[in-house]
């Protein structure tokens, strides 16, 4: 970040105010800047001018990195950095939790499928088969032939997975 005179003038330094006789002393300890006057407003304006002159001299001498920033500014940067680390940890932790949860769901789903009774698949096929049979009986001949062609094309695509479908027919009870 390019720190110019406007950047440093916008920083909010703590000012120590002391009463000295019938006047006032204003002092910024971080940058050792001092002003004095009988009128508080004038002393403050002098302090602002001296602070600006100090910053100007430091920047002109290429010493802007040596100008100390107020402690609150540094503390705010530390808080921001800490918050960034915290937010990163929360995001990573949430992602890990999500990943573990999804994995658990898939494992549970697989376990449940394996524990279902074998007749469930048969019942499903039998129920759907009855629906398909009724639909075919009501279908015109030309649509039946078109459907047969589509089923054949589908079966050709499903041929690599045929072993997985054998389970459905192995459990069928003998026809009466």
Secondary structure, DSSP 8 states (H G I E B T S, - for coil): ----HHHHHHS----EEEEETTEEEEEEGGGTEEEEESSHHHHHHHHHHHHHHHHHHHHHTT-GGGS---HHHHHHHHHHHHHHHHHHHHHHHHHHHHHHHHHHHHHHHHHHHHHS-THHHHHHHHHHHHHHHHHHHHS-HHHHHHHHHHHHHHHHHHGGGHHHHHHHHHT-----
